Amino acid sequence: MGKVSAFTLEGLDLWFNSSDHLPPHFHARKPGRWEVRVFLLLCADGHLAFEKRWPPGRPGPRAQERDAILRATLKHRAELLQEWEQKVLTKEKR
């Protein structure tokens, strides 16, 4: 597992899973509340492309949290993609 270095958001854990699957994404978690996968290449102005991982049947990120994740993702997308390649892809996958 590799912590996201491109940016931080107060109250959230952000990381890449080692040897994870495509498409490029990172995980965001508000401890004890929710966890989502954020898909780097699918995010666009006004649209956070994410999948809620946990908890089932309970809400994920609030609108304010989604907006903060989206703004940071769009601002730092190039850095996030470099991190994805360095921290996730193994030489065999490249």
Backbone hydrogen bonds, N-H to C=O, Kabsch-Sander energy under -0.5 kcal/mol:
donor,donor_aa,acceptor,acceptor_aa,energy
2,G,16,F,-2.7
4,V,14,L,-2.0
12,L,9,L,-2.2
13,D,29,R,-2.8
15,W,27,H,-2.2
16,F,2,G,-2.9
19,S,88,V,-1.0
20,D,17,N,-1.2
26,F,38,V,-1.7
27,H,15,W,-3.5
28,A,36,V,-2.4
29,R,13,D,-2.3
30,K,34,W,-2.1
33,R,30,K,-2.9
34,W,30,K,-1.7
35,E,54,W,-2.2
36,V,28,A,-2.8
37,R,51,E,-2.4
38,V,26,F,-3.2
39,F,37,R,-0.5
39,F,49,A,-2.7
40,L,24,P,-1.4
40,L,38,V,-0.8
41,L,24,P,-0.5
42,L,39,F,-0.9
43,C,39,F,-0.9
44,A,47,H,-2.3
47,H,44,A,-3.1
49,A,47,H,-0.7
50,F,48,L,-0.9
51,E,37,R,-2.0
53,R,35,E,-3.2
54,W,35,E,-1.7
58,R,55,P,-1.3
66,R,62,R,-2.8
67,D,63,A,-2.6
68,A,64,Q,-1.9
69,I,65,E,-2.4
70,L,66,R,-2.7
71,R,67,D,-2.8
72,A,68,A,-2.1
73,T,69,I,-2.5
74,L,70,L,-2.8
75,K,71,R,-2.3
76,H,72,A,-2.0
77,R,74,L,-0.7
80,L,76,H,-2.7
81,L,77,R,-2.5
82,Q,78,A,-1.9
83,E,79,E,-2.6
84,W,80,L,-2.8
85,E,81,L,-2.1
86,Q,82,Q,-2.3
87,K,83,E,-3.5
88,V,84,W,-2.2
89,L,84,W,-1.4
93,K,90,T,-0.9
94,R,90,T,-1.2
